[in-house]
């Protein structure tokens, strides 16, 4: 795996900025939903099998993030927290790159690199899910 610096190209869509707009919009909707005290979503896997899904705890995480309590947000679901934090950082970097016409780093991966990335991603999801299962069992909720 190597990093290649790609020159700025204004014709490429600013995906990070687009995701940032989507994330910001979702945060506004979530904050409004919680502020209006509308019903919380019910996890279908938990309802059918009694087992939390890999994203269970995300509502508590969002509530804690909106309060500014990032430690509690992280403990509610570390995997989703890290994914959202990474997406936010990518969004900010993409926007700054677009505004200042900075070159973009690009990972050049071999097939073997992509295989390892997939394996690590699957292990991260499974580890996050195991954490949620253990956290839910320990908290009694």
Backbone as CSV, one residue per row, in Angstrom:
resi,resn,N_x,N_y,N_z,CA_x,CA_y,CA_z,C_x,C_y,C_z
1,UNK,0.862,-1.166,0.000,0.000,0.000,0.000,0.907,1.227,0.000
2,UNK,0.566,2.171,-0.816,1.336,3.415,-0.841,0.376,4.590,-0.990
3,UNK,0.852,5.754,-0.603,0.052,6.972,-0.712,0.550,7.752,-1.914
4,UNK,-0.375,8.127,-2.763,-0.086,8.905,-3.956,-0.801,10.240,-3.799
5,UNK,-0.108,11.340,-4.042,-0.736,12.659,-3.948,-1.263,13.028,-5.324
6,UNK,-2.570,13.220,-5.355,-3.255,13.519,-6.604,-3.460,15.031,-6.711
7,UNK,-3.114,15.650,-7.839,-3.320,17.088,-7.982,-4.805,17.445,-7.860
8,UNK,-5.053,18.679,-7.488,-6.433,19.136,-7.335,-7.154,19.087,-8.684
9,UNK,-8.356,18.570,-8.666,-9.179,18.476,-9.875,-10.577,18.962,-9.510
10,UNK,-10.951,20.132,-10.002,-12.247,20.720,-9.633,-13.417,19.981,-10.276
11,UNK,-13.143,19.076,-11.222,-14.233,18.335,-11.867,-14.710,17.157,-11.039
12,UNK,-13.883,16.701,-10.091,-14.276,15.568,-9.247,-15.252,16.053,-8.181
13,UNK,-16.290,15.280,-7.913,-17.250,15.721,-6.890,-16.623,15.680,-5.504
14,UNK,-16.902,16.663,-4.674,-16.344,16.700,-3.317,-17.141,15.770,-2.393
15,UNK,-16.881,14.459,-2.486,-17.686,13.477,-1.749,-17.675,13.720,-0.246
16,UNK,-16.514,14.063,0.300,-16.446,14.330,1.737,-17.345,15.484,2.142
17,UNK,-17.378,16.527,1.339,-18.249,17.672,1.618,-19.709,17.268,1.522
18,UNK,-20.035,16.458,0.521,-21.417,15.985,0.368,-21.818,15.156,1.580
19,UNK,-20.932,14.234,2.011,-21.229,13.442,3.206,-21.353,14.340,4.438
20,UNK,-20.559,15.384,4.497,-20.647,16.328,5.618,-22.001,17.010,5.675
21,UNK,-22.520,17.392,4.517,-23.854,18.003,4.461,-24.909,16.990,4.906
22,UNK,-24.751,15.738,4.456,-25.692,14.682,4.856,-25.614,14.445,6.364
23,UNK,-24.395,14.368,6.916,-24.227,14.171,8.359,-24.819,15.331,9.163
24,UNK,-24.571,16.544,8.705,-25.104,17.713,9.402,-26.627,17.705,9.350
25,UNK,-27.178,17.378,8.195,-28.638,17.301,8.068,-29.205,16.223,8.986
26,UNK,-28.537,15.062,9.033,-28.986,13.979,9.909,-28.911,14.395,11.371
27,UNK,-27.871,15.133,11.736,-27.736,15.600,13.120,-28.866,16.566,13.471
28,UNK,-29.233,17.431,12.539,-30.333,18.369,12.782,-31.646,17.616,12.939
29,UNK,-31.876,16.629,12.064,-33.101,15.823,12.165,-33.123,15.067,13.489
30,UNK,-31.990,14.449,13.859,-31.925,13.695,15.121,-32.158,14.601,16.319
31,UNK,-31.533,15.771,16.319,-31.717,16.699,17.431,-33.171,17.142,17.540
32,UNK,-33.786,17.419,16.406,-35.197,17.822,16.401,-36.080,16.677,16.876
33,UNK,-35.801,15.465,16.397,-36.566,14.277,16.784,-36.502,14.081,18.298
34,UNK,-35.287,14.169,18.842,-35.113,13.970,20.280,-35.706,15.120,21.081
35,UNK,-35.566,16.343,20.571,-36.109,17.515,21.266,-37.633,17.448,21.339
36,UNK,-38.262,16.947,20.259,-39.719,16.796,20.247,-40.178,15.559,21.018
37,UNK,-39.217,14.776,21.501,-39.486,13.554,22.264,-40.389,12.598,21.482
38,UNK,-40.094,12.440,20.202,-40.826,11.495,19.370,-40.382,10.074,19.715
39,UNK,-41.179,9.072,19.363,-40.833,7.689,19.734,-39.482,7.258,19.163
40,UNK,-38.742,6.506,19.971,-37.443,5.987,19.539,-37.669,4.791,18.614
41,UNK,-36.725,4.578,17.729,-36.800,3.427,16.829,-36.551,2.152,17.632
42,UNK,-37.191,1.078,17.229,-37.001,-0.218,17.866,-36.134,-1.070,16.937
43,UNK,-35.112,-1.665,17.497,-34.200,-2.502,16.724,-34.927,-3.773,16.295
44,UNK,-35.030,-4.024,14.984,-35.735,-5.224,14.526,-35.067,-6.528,14.980
45,UNK,-33.735,-6.557,15.004,-33.039,-7.769,15.442,-33.319,-8.048,16.917
46,UNK,-33.298,-6.989,17.721,-33.588,-7.156,19.147,-35.038,-7.606,19.344
47,UNK,-35.939,-7.055,18.542,-37.351,-7.410,18.668,-37.596,-8.867,18.273
48,UNK,-36.932,-9.318,17.194,-37.136,-10.683,16.705,-36.331,-11.729,17.480
49,UNK,-35.055,-11.422,17.742,-34.173,-12.435,18.321,-33.754,-12.142,19.758
50,UNK,-34.071,-10.932,20.233,-33.647,-10.573,21.583,-32.165,-10.242,21.674
51,UNK,-31.524,-10.033,20.529,-30.092,-9.769,20.469,-29.862,-8.376,19.890
52,UNK,-29.009,-7.562,20.522,-28.765,-6.239,19.949,-27.993,-6.327,18.635
53,UNK,-28.271,-5.415,17.721,-27.565,-5.374,16.438,-26.252,-4.598,16.610
54,UNK,-25.372,-4.602,15.604,-24.104,-3.874,15.736,-24.262,-2.374,15.959
55,UNK,-25.397,-1.791,15.585,-25.577,-0.344,15.775,-26.439,-0.006,16.989
56,UNK,-26.845,-1.020,17.755,-27.625,-0.733,18.963,-26.807,0.176,19.889
57,UNK,-27.482,1.092,20.518,-26.825,2.080,21.363,-26.609,3.394,20.639
58,UNK,-26.911,3.424,19.338,-26.676,4.647,18.559,-27.574,5.800,18.998
59,UNK,-28.799,5.503,19.425,-29.683,6.580,19.893,-29.104,7.211,21.160
60,UNK,-28.660,6.373,22.098,-28.018,6.894,23.307,-26.748,7.654,22.951
61,UNK,-26.024,7.148,21.946,-24.801,7.811,21.515,-25.095,9.207,20.966
62,UNK,-26.121,9.308,20.127,-26.482,10.608,19.545,-26.949,11.566,20.643
63,UNK,-27.755,11.075,21.572,-28.203,11.919,22.675,-27.010,12.452,23.466
64,UNK,-26.046,11.584,23.762,-24.860,12.007,24.512,-24.022,12.996,23.701
65,UNK,-23.886,12.758,22.393,-23.120,13.685,21.554,-23.780,15.061,21.505
66,UNK,-25.109,15.085,21.436,-25.811,16.368,21.395,-25.671,17.125,22.717
67,UNK,-25.465,16.385,23.804,-25.214,17.018,25.108,-23.747,17.413,25.252
68,UNK,-22.904,16.954,24.321,-21.478,17.234,24.394,-20.721,16.251,25.270
69,UNK,-21.349,15.162,25.660,-20.736,14.149,26.518,-20.167,13.037,25.641
70,UNK,-18.980,13.283,25.092,-18.401,12.373,24.111,-17.901,11.075,24.735
71,UNK,-17.534,11.099,26.012,-17.105,9.855,26.669,-18.275,8.881,26.771
72,UNK,-19.443,9.371,27.166,-20.637,8.520,27.241,-21.041,8.077,25.842
73,UNK,-20.933,8.966,24.874,-21.267,8.613,23.489,-20.375,7.477,23.002
74,UNK,-19.095,7.560,23.319,-18.163,6.520,22.894,-18.507,5.179,23.538
75,UNK,-18.857,5.195,24.808,-19.159,3.920,25.483,-20.486,3.328,25.021
76,UNK,-21.393,4.140,24.502,-22.676,3.610,24.022,-22.478,2.720,22.802
77,UNK,-21.617,3.127,21.870,-21.294,2.297,20.706,-20.000,2.825,20.092
78,UNK,-18.858,2.283,20.518,-17.572,2.790,20.043,-17.389,2.721,18.530
79,UNK,-17.861,1.660,17.899,-17.663,1.506,16.463,-18.396,2.598,15.681
80,UNK,-19.656,2.811,15.974,-20.427,3.842,15.275,-19.852,5.224,15.596
81,UNK,-19.447,5.439,16.841,-18.834,6.712,17.231,-17.591,6.983,16.384
82,UNK,-16.710,5.990,16.259,-15.474,6.165,15.491,-15.754,6.353,14.003
83,UNK,-16.750,5.656,13.478,-17.113,5.828,12.067,-17.626,7.250,11.827
84,UNK,-18.499,7.735,12.715,-19.024,9.101,12.558,-17.928,10.147,12.742
85,UNK,-17.036,9.939,13.708,-15.932,10.879,13.907,-15.015,10.901,12.687
86,UNK,-14.732,9.728,12.132,-13.894,9.657,10.930,-14.568,10.347,9.747
87,UNK,-15.866,10.133,9.607,-16.607,10.777,8.513,-16.607,12.296,8.686
88,UNK,-16.729,12.765,9.925,-16.712,14.212,10.178,-15.341,14.804,9.831
89,UNK,-14.275,14.112,10.237,-12.921,14.594,9.925,-12.697,14.592,8.420
90,UNK,-13.132,13.521,7.740,-12.989,13.441,6.288,-13.769,14.571,5.614
91,UNK,-14.953,14.848,6.126,-15.788,15.901,5.554,-15.113,17.267,5.674
92,UNK,-14.563,17.543,6.848,-13.884,18.831,7.058,-12.655,18.924,6.165
93,UNK,-11.860,17.854,6.114,-10.662,17.857,5.272,-11.020,18.018,3.798
94,UNK,-12.078,17.355,3.366,-12.505,17.454,1.973,-12.955,18.870,1.629
95,UNK,-13.684,19.474,2.557,-14.145,20.846,2.332,-12.967,21.811,2.269
96,UNK,-12.016,21.674,3.191,-10.831,22.541,3.180,-10.019,22.326,1.908
97,UNK,-9.899,21.066,1.477,-9.171,20.765,0.247,-9.829,21.436,-0.944
98,UNK,-11.150,21.425,-0.943,-11.901,22.032,-2.046,-11.749,23.558,-2.034
99,UNK,-11.849,24.151,-0.852,-11.776,25.615,-0.739,-10.390,26.129,-1.113
100,UNK,-9.346,25.426,-0.633,-7.984,25.912,-0.850,-7.277,25.231,-2.028
101,UNK,-7.986,24.370,-2.757,-7.446,23.671,-3.936,-6.172,22.895,-3.598
102,UNK,-6.185,22.227,-2.452,-5.049,21.407,-2.040,-5.070,20.073,-2.775
103,UNK,-3.899,19.483,-2.984,-3.876,18.144,-3.579,-4.434,17.119,-2.591
104,UNK,-4.920,16.027,-3.119,-5.549,15.007,-2.275,-4.670,13.773,-2.174
105,UNK,-4.463,13.291,-0.945,-3.752,12.011,-0.833,-4.672,10.889,-1.289
106,UNK,-4.119,9.911,-1.943,-4.899,8.787,-2.430,-4.135,7.509,-2.121
107,UNK,-4.828,6.549,-1.495,-4.207,5.266,-1.214,-4.233,4.416,-2.474
108,UNK,-3.099,3.857,-2.819,-3.016,2.928,-3.935,-2.811,1.551,-3.311
109,UNK,-3.802,0.678,-3.483,-3.802,-0.627,-2.819,-3.695,-1.763,-3.822
110,UNK,-2.988,-2.787,-3.401,-2.961,-4.014,-4.182,-4.188,-4.844,-3.794
111,UNK,-4.420,-5.924,-4.503,-5.546,-6.813,-4.159,-5.368,-7.381,-2.761
112,UNK,-4.131,-7.697,-2.407,-3.859,-8.218,-1.077,-4.166,-7.163,-0.013
113,UNK,-3.782,-5.908,-0.267,-4.097,-4.821,0.667,-5.609,-4.707,0.872
114,UNK,-6.358,-4.776,-0.234,-7.814,-4.677,-0.142,-8.401,-5.833,0.652
115,UNK,-7.825,-7.015,0.497,-8.278,-8.163,1.275,-8.062,-7.911,2.765
116,UNK,-6.886,-7.418,3.129,-6.603,-7.134,4.541,-7.495,-6.024,5.079
117,UNK,-7.770,-5.023,4.271,-8.677,-3.946,4.699,-10.056,-4.523,4.991
118,UNK,-10.526,-5.418,4.129,-11.833,-6.052,4.349,-11.834,-6.911,5.608
119,UNK,-10.760,-7.664,5.817,-10.659,-8.511,7.014,-10.674,-7.650,8.269
120,UNK,-9.894,-6.583,8.278,-9.851,-5.695,9.451,-11.209,-5.030,9.666
121,UNK,-11.877,-4.624,8.593,-13.206,-4.014,8.725,-14.203,-5.003,9.316
122,UNK,-14.174,-6.251,8.834,-15.090,-7.268,9.384,-14.785,-7.544,10.854
123,UNK,-13.501,-7.612,11.204,-13.119,-7.815,12.607,-13.570,-6.633,13.464
124,UNK,-13.487,-5.429,12.921,-13.945,-4.249,13.657,-15.450,-4.316,13.902
125,UNK,-16.212,-4.692,12.874,-17.670,-4.811,13.030,-18.009,-5.889,14.052
126,UNK,-17.358,-7.050,13.946,-17.627,-8.133,14.889,-17.218,-7.755,16.316
127,UNK,-16.095,-7.071,16.460,-15.656,-6.619,17.787,-16.626,-5.590,18.350
128,UNK,-17.061,-4.661,17.499,-18.038,-3.663,17.942,-19.343,-4.311,18.359
129,UNK,-19.762,-5.317,17.609,-21.003,-6.025,17.934,-20.849,-6.775,19.253
130,UNK,-19.698,-7.444,19.439,-19.453,-8.150,20.702,-19.478,-7.170,21.866
131,UNK,-18.882,-5.991,21.683,-18.902,-4.971,22.732,-20.336,-4.572,23.069
132,UNK,-21.136,-4.339,22.041,-22.529,-3.931,22.266,-23.288,-5.029,23.003
133,UNK,-23.086,-6.288,22.615,-23.759,-7.397,23.288,-23.358,-7.441,24.752
134,UNK,-22.051,-7.340,25.024,-21.574,-7.379,26.409,-22.011,-6.152,27.200
135,UNK,-21.974,-4.968,26.548,-22.393,-3.738,27.216,-23.871,-3.791,27.553
136,UNK,-24.683,-4.246,26.601,-26.129,-4.349,26.830,-26.420,-5.335,27.940
137,UNK,-25.711,-6.476,27.976,-25.932,-7.479,29.010,-25.521,-6.931,30.373
138,UNK,-24.414,-6.154,30.391,-23.932,-5.597,31.652,-24.774,-4.469,32.174
139,UNK,-25.431,-3.718,31.272,-26.218,-2.563,31.717,-27.645,-2.951,32.043
140,UNK,-28.054,-4.128,31.604,-29.411,-4.588,31.910,-30.499,-3.916,31.105
141,UNK,-30.129,-3.233,30.027,-31.166,-2.578,29.207,-31.413,-3.303,27.936
